Amino acid sequence: MIVRDYMTKHPVMIESGRSVVEAQAVMAETGVRHLPVIEEGKRLVGLVTQETLRIHPSRLSSLNVWEITRFLSEMTVKDAMVRGTDVVTIGPNATIEEAAQVMVDRKIGCLPVLEEGIVVGILTDIDMMAHLMELMSAQTPGVRTTVRMESGKAGELAKLVAAVAAQGWGIAALGGAVAPRDPSKWDAVIKLSGIPKEKVVAVLGSVKGQQIIDVREV
């Protein structure tokens, strides 16, 4: 699961000399929230977002309507962008989890993807959510079950998978994480398609030392 496989290729971009009015129009027309700012050769020099394009009312309070119009028409992307040295980026060969960690740590909604300084894509929070949906087969109907087990204990996940395999069932999705508020436990989320909920509960609920925390048809 590498960034280049999940990023938006050929993202919408804009040149630094364009006006902020044009940038706002591009965002509205294309439905994007982030625009890498480029110069010749698609080299990244900055980033504009919906947030950076917002102009604080105090900057306009003393102007009349004609002055405001002129002010906005003269303001360029370069005046509103996050400068290139301050833009957080990532390479196309980084892992998805590395990208997610950077976005969480820096509290940002996108990562321009660069190869030798050239913009080759962009990875956004929407791309990450779409990837999560794929991981959990969100668009495939089935029974989604959360099973709690001992964290770090060898063979626990194998027991769960073996119980499923013994029934001849296929697994649509499987993931997991340390249990909320209890690091001694691990929650496995497993999705099975085409199996009645009652049968899933009977089989997974019989795995020794494990407990069903949640089960639902999705």
N, C-alpha and C positions, 0 to 999 in steps of 0.2 A: 504494500500500500504506500505508493510513492506520490509526492506532490504532483509530478508531471501528469499522472494518470487522472487526477481529480481537479486540477486547476481549470479555470476558464481560459482556453487558448484564444489567441487573437482578441484580447480585451479591447473595449472601447477606450481610447486614449485621447489626449488633447495637447496642443502645443502651448508653451508658456506665454506666448504673446497674444493669445486669444483673450477676448473679454470675459469677465465673469458672467455676464448676461448670456453669452454663447455657451459657456460651460453649464449653466443652469438649464438652458434649452436642450443641450445634448443629453443631460441626465434625465430630463423629463421625457424626451423622445425615445430613449433607449431603455429606460427603467433601471438604470444602474445607480449605485450610491457612492461609488468610488471611481475616480478617474486618474490613472497614472499620467503625470505630466512629462512629456518627452521633448527632446530636441532632435536634431538630425541623427538618423540611424537608429531611432527608437531608444535612445539612451535616456534613462530615467533621471530627471532633474527635480522631481517633486511629486506631490500627491494632493489632489483636492477631493474633499468629501462634502456631503450635504452640510456637515457641521462647519467646516472651514469657509463655506460660501455664505454662511449667515453673517450679516453685517449688524453689529450692535447698534441699537437705536440712538445711542448717544452720539454716534458719528454723523447722524443725519438730522439731529434735532434742531440745529440752527440753520438748516438749509430750506429754501423754498422748493416747490415741486420741480422747477426748471433746473435748479442747481443739483437736486437729487438725481434727476435724469442724466445730467452731464457727468456727475460723480460716478454713477454706475456704469455709464458707457465708456468712461476712461479707465476704469479699474480693470486690470488684467489678471489672468490666472496666476501670473507670477507674484502678484500682490497678495493673493489669498491662499496660496498653496503652502503645504508643509514642505520645507526645503529638503532637497535630496539627502543631505547628510543626516537628517532627522527621521527620514522614512525608514520604517522597519521592513526589511525584505527577507526573502528566503530563496534558496536554490531549488531547481526542479528535481534534484535527486534526494532531497530531504524526505524523511518519512512523514506521514500524516500526523502521527502522534507528536513529532517534534514541532510541526507547524501549529498544532492545537495548543501545545504548551507555551509557545511564544505568544500566541494570541491571547491566551488567558493571563499570562504573566504581565503582558504589556497593556492589557485591556483595550485591544484594538479589533476592528471588524474586518480587516483585510490584510493580505500580504502580497505586494507585487512580487512576482517570481522573475528573478534575473539570472541571465547567463552571460557572464563577462560584461556586466553592466547594461545589457540589452533586455528590454521587457519582452518576455516570452509568454507571460500569462499572469493571472491574478487568482489568488485563493481567498475566498470570502467566507464569512460565517455561514452564509447560505449554502455554499459548496460543502462545508463541513457537516451541516445538518442533513443535506442530501446524502452524504456518505454514510452518516449514522443510520438513516432510513434503509440504505442498501445493506448495511451490515446486519440489521435486524429483520431484513425481508419484510419491511413495513407494508408493502403493497400486496403481499401474499397472505390470503386468509389462513388462519390456523389457531392453535391454542398456545398462548404465551404463558410460560410458567417460570416463576422465580423460586429456585431451590437453594436454601441456606445450608452451608457445610462448614467444617473446620477449615480455617485459613492456613495454607502452607502444609497441610497434612498430605503426604504422598498417597496417591491412588483415589482420592475423593472424587475428582472429576471423572476418572476412569470408571468408577462405580456407576455414576449417573449415565454415562454414555453406554456402558455395557447393558444396563437395564433397558435402554431404548433399542439397542441392537438386538437383544434377545427377543424382542417383539417383531423384528423385521421392519422397524420403522426407519424412515429417513429423517434427518434433521434439517429443517429449513434455515435455522439460524441458531448460533450459540455464542454467548459472550458472558462477561462477568466482571465483577469488581468487589473490592473489600466492602463489607456490609456497612451501611451508615451507622455511625456511633458505636460500632463494635468491631475493632480491627482484628479480633480473634476469629471472626467469621468471614466467609466469602460467599457472595451471592452469585449463582450461575443463572443466567436467563436463557432458556431454551425454547425454541418455537418449533412446533410439530404441525404439519399440515395433513388434513384428511383423517384425523383421529378424533373420535368423540371426547369431549372434555372429561366425562366421567372415567373413561378408560385411561386417559393421561394421568388423572389424579390417582387412580388405583395403582398404576405401575410406578410412577415417580414417588408417590407417597410411601411405597414399601421399601425404598432404598435405606438400608440401615445407617443410622447416624445422621440422616439428612432430613430437612423439614421444608415442606412447601410453604412459602411465605405469601405468594400471590399466584393466582391462576385466572386467566380470562380468555375469552374468545375474541379475537381481533381480526 
